[in-house]
Amino acid sequence: MHKPFYITTPLYYVNDNPHVGHAYTTVLVDSIARFQKIKDREVFFLTGTDEHGQKVFEAAGAKDRTPQEHCDLYVENFKSFWEKLGIEYDHFIRTTDEHHYNAVQHALKLLWDSEEIYQDNYVGWYCTPCERFWTEKDLKDGKCPDCGRPVEKLVEKNYFFRMSKYQDWLIDHIKSNPDFIQPESRRNEILGFLKSPINDLCISRPKERLSWGVELPFDKDYVCYVWFDALLNYISAPGWPDHPDRFEHLWPADFHVVGKDIITTHAVYWPIMLKALGIDPPESIFAHGWWMVEEAKMGKSLGNAVPIPKIINLFGKDAFRYYLIAEKVMALDTQFGFDSMIRRINNDLANDLGNAVRRVIGLIHQNFKGIIPEPDDATELEIALRESAIDATEEVNREVSNMRLSKAMEVANRLVREINRYLENTAPWNLAKEGKYERLATVLYNAAEALRIASILYWPVIPDSCNDIRFRLGIQEDKILLANGRDWGMLESGNKIATGKPLFPRIDEKKVIPILKGEDKEEKTDKGKNLVDIEDFFKAKLVVAQVLECVPAKNADKLLLLKIDIGKETRKLVAGLAKWYTPEELIGKKIIVIENLKPAKIRGHVSEGMLLAAEHNGKVKVLTPDEDLPAGSKIR
């Protein structure tokens, strides 16, 4: 059996809410995971939160919470954030999870028993924000070399991991495996770091100074160093040590994707920890560059300058995802700007992709009664379009394999521009006027088929929009596969198309930038509320419905498929409630639905309406009538 593709984000620290730096890493990993899925490979995508350590302890105390209460609150913020961005992780690990806590203690006990850990006096400098120990020579102007903030001198007895023992092994491993650390600039950085002797790693904190952490199994007066604890998530999540079969099936990880600021912990500490435990290192560690605002790293303080909820409300999550992936060369630092974001969305998505979809779907609707036509023999123009699509498919495969996702998006967009150029060259609107319907059928079929392939190439980055394109093309299959480039002609003639609103409406930069910056008067007056006219509100017809049947959706673990009675008829409904309800809990329940929505296709399932639900603190409950009203009762 082929090993699953195993990819991870770093664990995010729960001392504050997520920002655009977190968003980029997670959208990046989500997109890479989805690219593997469309190559029909099993994927294990891991993300989660790092919840121990001094920063969390202090942040909780400042808000008069226990550390666990603090973590529980911020974990829900992260999960909600990922849902808004369309992140489909396979496992969310918390370092406070019991199985992880036990795995850390097991690792510590193994290393203690094999004398890889020893006790000694520690004298050195400690940076609380970074949770890092530094020697005197590491400091820059007497401050932390990473964040530039003050450090405190510590003198105490602690436990140490014999990291220096494995320095030569690590150097040999890096040199023998060129892809182990990527990109090359980070590989060279780590090799340069390893030219000087490395120290053994202090892996404990006395409880009298910090009690919030994993207790050492061999000394109850100490807890584990937060970095040592957190790194072990990469093996505890896939099953180590209690589920060896599952762990062997998933490990080693194909990619740990991290920001460049934590490359040392991942490329030095982590492989040496694994070596001492007798476990193979990961295949590759990729350290991406930073998002910058006014030449400063995007972090906790500056990250909130990018109002992600506003961006998603204005442009949609797919547009934001696309900007993050298409704008940034992974290895390099990139400047974040509202103007560059709007230009890229307008140019690539509105002008190119959205325009191609509008043209093709509109012309088929107008000239073939909304049915994908049967093509005639191909001319040189059709052959050239087909070769462009085949070449694009193979090139996207190469770019993604080489961790160049921005290049992959360039290739996909180049194919869309080829589709628009093909339409200009064939002028199907003129063919329709001239009554040349056989030629028109060939042109529109080939343009639609090229769009189908483009929708696959874009899907990992803008999945909802590409699902919409496929729905408009009448494609029923849920599974999306990126073939070897020789699958031209898979779009079925006779498919019934669906029309819809523009996929990506063009953005008026002058109107939205003041909103994004919080400078618009209406935004301040209404405190960010989206106000609607009463006439618009009354367009929605609300009725009581009764759930007759409910089953989980295949290939979509968040969705439930409902059959409902609205009085005059039964309908199908798709609801993202699987996290909060079992099918049995919904069957027989009276709910409130909007009955006059156009049918929509969600993950391949048709939904003929929408139910109403309320959300509070990450929990969702469906709205129900106060009394047992009959199905079909109008809500006034």
TORNU-742393 format. One line per field, with one value per residue (C-alpha): z, y, x; residue in one letter. Coordinates in steps of 0.05 Angstrom, whole numbers. Example, Ala and Ser with C-alpha at 12.3 -4.5 7.8 and 13.67 -1.06 7.14 Angstrom:
! residues 2
up (156/143) .
north (-90/-21) .
east (246/273) .
residu (A/S) .
This chain:
! residues 636
up (0/-19/42/54/43/113/119/179/200/262/326/337/405/441/472/422/364/295/245/171/185/213/156/103/131/140/72/41/74/59/-14/-17/16/-34/-93/-67/-61/-134/-151/-116/-57/15/56/130/144/216/250/322/381/429/497/551/572/607/556/561/637/640/587/626/691/660/641/707/675/689/635/613/607/567/520/510/490/440/409/389/358/316/295/276/237/198/182/154/109/85/118/116/165/183/255/303/360/426/470/528/496/541/487/471/545/554/491/516/583/547/504/565/603/543/538/613/616/559/593/538/592/653/708/716/736/684/678/618/588/577/529/554/489/448/503/485/525/498/515/525/455/424/449/404/442/505/477/446/376/349/374/400/468/537/567/639/670/701/749/769/768/707/661/595/531/500/435/422/417/350/316/268/250/234/190/151/144/117/67/45/36/-3/3/78/91/39/8/-4/32/97/87/82/143/185/160/178/247/256/241/313/370/394/467/501/505/572/571/639/682/758/779/830/770/721/736/670/628/622/687/679/693/732/773/795/813/740/676/605/562/516/451/468/486/424/372/394/367/298/322/376/329/279/337/371/416/430/358/323/261/247/262/215/162/166/187/165/150/79/98/160/135/182/182/174/246/275/226/280/327/270/232/292/356/323/280/338/385/335/326/401/403/346/298/226/213/169/94/88/128/87/118/81/84/122/103/115/130/119/118/186/200/204/275/333/334/259/239/264/214/162/176/150/169/130/70/70/77/19/-29/-5/25/-42/-67/-3/-7/-79/-63/-7/-52/-119/-92/-49/-71/-14/-1/1/45/12/24/41/9/-2/-70/-93/-67/-104/-169/-167/-152/-207/-259/-248/-221/-245/-313/-332/-297/-282/-352/-384/-343/-358/-433/-440/-396/-425/-497/-484/-448/-505/-563/-540/-490/-432/-457/-469/-545/-584/-617/-690/-716/-685/-724/-709/-659/-618/-621/-596/-538/-520/-520/-476/-426/-427/-418/-362/-324/-328/-310/-249/-226/-231/-197/-138/-130/-125/-74/-122/-113/-138/-203/-206/-203/-258/-301/-286/-302/-367/-388/-373/-415/-471/-465/-471/-530/-563/-555/-587/-645/-658/-643/-624/-619/-693/-708/-672/-713/-778/-758/-761/-704/-718/-713/-653/-618/-628/-603/-540/-523/-527/-487/-434/-432/-422/-366/-334/-332/-307/-250/-228/-230/-188/-141/-86/-75/-91/-79/-71/-135/-174/-147/-172/-241/-245/-222/-277/-327/-304/-274/-222/-197/-127/-135/-171/-202/-235/-290/-326/-377/-427/-404/-455/-475/-408/-406/-426/-482/-459/-390/-368/-348/-293/-295/-236/-209/-230/-194/-177/-184/-200/-138/-136/-103/-83/-46/-9/14/62/90/98/134/177/148/118/154/144/173/235/242/237/274/216/210/141/137/88/67/97/27/17/83/64/1/44/57/123/140/192/166/196/186/157/142/157/137/135/68/33/23/66/140/161/121/135/81/104/74/100/97/85/83/9/-12/11/-5/1/46/58/126/157/224/231/283/329/314/299/246/300/338/278/252/273/295/273/243/208/134/77/24/-35/-47/-114/-109/-98/-104/-42/-48/-102/-64/-85/-29/-40/15/78/152/205/263/317/338/405/430/373/386/336/350/298/308/325/336/406/397/356/294/231/174/124/176/154/197/202) .
north (0/69/111/169/240/268/344/390/462/483/484/554/586/604/669/710/704/680/731/732/697/637/643/638/577/540/558/538/470/461/476/428/374/385/380/311/292/308/262/208/201/189/251/264/339/357/424/445/487/492/505/498/545/611/657/620/618/693/710/669/703/772/757/722/654/587/565/510/559/606/550/525/594/608/538/552/618/581/527/580/618/556/542/612/599/532/492/417/387/313/321/380/365/402/393/389/327/266/222/276/288/213/209/265/230/165/199/232/165/130/184/185/109/110/166/216/264/286/338/396/469/518/588/627/677/664/700/691/713/663/610/602/596/632/632/697/692/684/751/812/876/839/821/760/748/728/780/834/837/836/770/749/713/646/604/539/464/433/373/371/331/308/345/359/284/281/343/305/257/315/350/285/275/345/338/269/291/357/362/352/427/472/521/518/585/555/492/535/574/511/483/550/546/475/497/519/469/465/460/408/428/448/411/427/483/478/479/533/579/548/495/495/439/364/337/300/226/220/284/312/379/397/406/397/454/477/467/396/382/414/382/313/327/307/235/233/254/196/146/141/103/70/54/28/3/70/107/62/74/150/164/196/262/285/358/400/470/526/599/615/641/570/533/520/484/442/428/419/401/358/310/300/284/232/203/193/159/113/143/164/239/272/273/349/413/473/542/596/671/723/768/839/904/966/923/892/819/802/779/788/864/877/816/848/905/857/852/781/778/842/815/750/788/835/788/716/667/638/706/716/646/658/723/690/633/669/732/700/661/612/620/696/751/787/855/852/907/920/950/889/842/878/882/808/788/834/814/739/721/773/791/723/664/697/726/659/625/680/676/601/588/647/627/554/579/626/580/508/513/504/437/422/412/354/377/366/352/393/446/471/520/465/422/481/493/419/419/481/446/383/423/464/401/371/437/448/378/396/463/436/378/430/471/529/541/613/587/534/589/627/565/556/629/623/568/612/668/616/600/674/682/620/653/717/679/636/691/645/705/716/642/646/707/671/608/564/520/459/502/539/473/452/519/520/447/456/521/487/426/472/506/438/425/495/484/423/462/519/474/464/539/563/500/531/571/511/468/522/521/446/452/503/455/401/356/309/273/291/266/313/282/314/263/256/308/261/264/314/303/279/332/299/329/332/359/411/475/523/598/641/706/728/684/742/811/865/903/979/996/1067/1041/981/1004/1056/1000/954/1009/1027/1098/1096/1138/1089/1032/1073/1098/1029/995/948/922/901/936/914/946/917/899/855/821/803/769/710/663/626/565/509/443/373/330/263/231/248/213/233/258/216/248/308/293/361/353/319/304/318/302/353/363/436/422/424/380/345/372/355/397/398/424/431/404/338/369/386/336/262/242/211/277/313/262/285/355/417/468/536/539/589/558/606/599/574/502/499/443/432/381/346/345/387/430/458/509/530/519/571/561/602/601/618/604/556/515/513/499/496/544/511/538/551/505/442/477/437/433/490/542/610/650/724) .
east (0/25/43/-5/20/31/38/37/32/70/29/2/13/-51/-28/-69/-118/-96/-71/-51/15/-23/-73/-18/16/-49/-79/-13/-13/-87/-74/-15/-57/-113/-64/-46/-119/-133/-75/-116/-69/-90/-73/-62/-62/-44/-51/-64/-45/14/-16/38/93/104/71/4/9/21/-32/-84/-67/-72/-144/-161/-170/-139/-89/-137/-195/-151/-130/-201/-224/-168/-171/-243/-220/-169/-219/-271/-217/-198/-271/-280/-219/-244/-188/-200/-150/-152/-131/-128/-81/-75/-14/-63/-95/-86/-56/-4/12/23/66/111/121/136/189/220/222/255/308/320/327/377/417/402/377/417/412/459/462/439/467/442/394/320/271/200/164/205/208/282/347/408/481/520/550/480/454/453/466/447/378/344/374/305/256/303/268/301/323/331/390/373/414/379/384/352/350/387/380/447/435/509/522/486/514/559/502/456/507/518/443/431/488/466/393/390/314/313/314/281/291/366/378/350/392/454/433/427/493/525/494/522/594/599/590/518/499/458/385/354/287/257/228/223/150/165/176/126/75/37/66/78/107/173/159/224/219/151/182/194/154/178/205/149/188/208/136/106/152/130/60/84/91/38/-18/-6/-6/61/71/4/-17/45/9/-22/42/82/29/36/107/154/120/130/132/135/116/139/157/231/235/227/272/326/279/251/315/362/324/271/312/361/304/278/348/355/286/305/254/268/268/216/227/230/223/202/211/172/185/145/88/112/74/116/178/163/148/74/64/17/22/21/-20/-84/-72/-99/-174/-186/-260/-273/-234/-274/-340/-322/-286/-301/-253/-231/-207/-167/-138/-119/-83/-42/-19/-12/22/76/137/142/215/215/188/129/97/22/-19/-93/-78/-38/-92/-148/-107/-92/-164/-190/-139/-133/-202/-252/-222/-193/-227/-294/-299/-284/-338/-389/-376/-378/-438/-476/-465/-485/-547/-566/-552/-562/-618/-569/-543/-469/-466/-435/-370/-351/-281/-226/-188/-118/-148/-180/-117/-76/-124/-123/-46/-46/-91/-49/16/-15/-36/33/67/23/41/115/109/70/119/174/135/124/50/51/81/26/-26/10/4/-70/-83/-44/-91/-151/-121/-113/-188/-206/-158/-189/-258/-232/-202/-263/-315/-373/-420/-410/-419/-486/-507/-487/-524/-462/-485/-441/-379/-408/-420/-348/-321/-364/-353/-277/-279/-322/-275/-215/-253/-266/-191/-176/-225/-184/-119/-148/-189/-137/-132/-203/-245/-314/-309/-284/-340/-387/-355/-363/-436/-448/-418/-467/-413/-442/-381/-358/-287/-239/-177/-117/-101/-35/-54/-86/-158/-183/-255/-282/-337/-402/-443/-515/-498/-548/-511/-531/-526/-509/-481/-411/-360/-315/-348/-298/-275/-278/-212/-233/-294/-266/-197/-226/-271/-210/-172/-232/-234/-305/-357/-414/-372/-358/-430/-460/-403/-390/-462/-486/-553/-608/-673/-737/-760/-699/-712/-783/-760/-739/-797/-788/-829/-831/-805/-800/-739/-761/-694/-621/-557/-483/-457/-405/-336/-357/-352/-381/-446/-512/-564/-635/-703/-753/-828/-848/-923/-937/-878/-815/-746/-672/-629/-553/-530/-461/-484/-447/-401/-459/-514/-521/-572/-616/-619/-647/-698/-768/-744/-783/-736/-740/-720/-717/-761/-751/-676/-651/-625/-550/-500/-456/-399/-439/-506/-565/-595/-665/-666/-629/-642/-631/-584/-550/-477/-447/-376/-364/-428/-485/-559/-615/-673/-740/-811/-834/-895/-906/-930/-948/-898/-908/-929/-904/-856/-879) .
residu (M/H/K/P/F/Y/I/T/T/P/L/Y/Y/V/N/D/N/P/H/V/G/H/A/Y/T/T/V/L/V/D/S/I/A/R/F/Q/K/I/K/D/R/E/V/F/F/L/T/G/T/D/E/H/G/Q/K/V/F/E/A/A/G/A/K/D/R/T/P/Q/E/H/C/D/L/Y/V/E/N/F/K/S/F/W/E/K/L/G/I/E/Y/D/H/F/I/R/T/T/D/E/H/H/Y/N/A/V/Q/H/A/L/K/L/L/W/D/S/E/E/I/Y/Q/D/N/Y/V/G/W/Y/C/T/P/C/E/R/F/W/T/E/K/D/L/K/D/G/K/C/P/D/C/G/R/P/V/E/K/L/V/E/K/N/Y/F/F/R/M/S/K/Y/Q/D/W/L/I/D/H/I/K/S/N/P/D/F/I/Q/P/E/S/R/R/N/E/I/L/G/F/L/K/S/P/I/N/D/L/C/I/S/R/P/K/E/R/L/S/W/G/V/E/L/P/F/D/K/D/Y/V/C/Y/V/W/F/D/A/L/L/N/Y/I/S/A/P/G/W/P/D/H/P/D/R/F/E/H/L/W/P/A/D/F/H/V/V/G/K/D/I/I/T/T/H/A/V/Y/W/P/I/M/L/K/A/L/G/I/D/P/P/E/S/I/F/A/H/G/W/W/M/V/E/E/A/K/M/G/K/S/L/G/N/A/V/P/I/P/K/I/I/N/L/F/G/K/D/A/F/R/Y/Y/L/I/A/E/K/V/M/A/L/D/T/Q/F/G/F/D/S/M/I/R/R/I/N/N/D/L/A/N/D/L/G/N/A/V/R/R/V/I/G/L/I/H/Q/N/F/K/G/I/I/P/E/P/D/D/A/T/E/L/E/I/A/L/R/E/S/A/I/D/A/T/E/E/V/N/R/E/V/S/N/M/R/L/S/K/A/M/E/V/A/N/R/L/V/R/E/I/N/R/Y/L/E/N/T/A/P/W/N/L/A/K/E/G/K/Y/E/R/L/A/T/V/L/Y/N/A/A/E/A/L/R/I/A/S/I/L/Y/W/P/V/I/P/D/S/C/N/D/I/R/F/R/L/G/I/Q/E/D/K/I/L/L/A/N/G/R/D/W/G/M/L/E/S/G/N/K/I/A/T/G/K/P/L/F/P/R/I/D/E/K/K/V/I/P/I/L/K/G/E/D/K/E/E/K/T/D/K/G/K/N/L/V/D/I/E/D/F/F/K/A/K/L/V/V/A/Q/V/L/E/C/V/P/A/K/N/A/D/K/L/L/L/L/K/I/D/I/G/K/E/T/R/K/L/V/A/G/L/A/K/W/Y/T/P/E/E/L/I/G/K/K/I/I/V/I/E/N/L/K/P/A/K/I/R/G/H/V/S/E/G/M/L/L/A/A/E/H/N/G/K/V/K/V/L/T/P/D/E/D/L/P/A/G/S/K/I/R) .
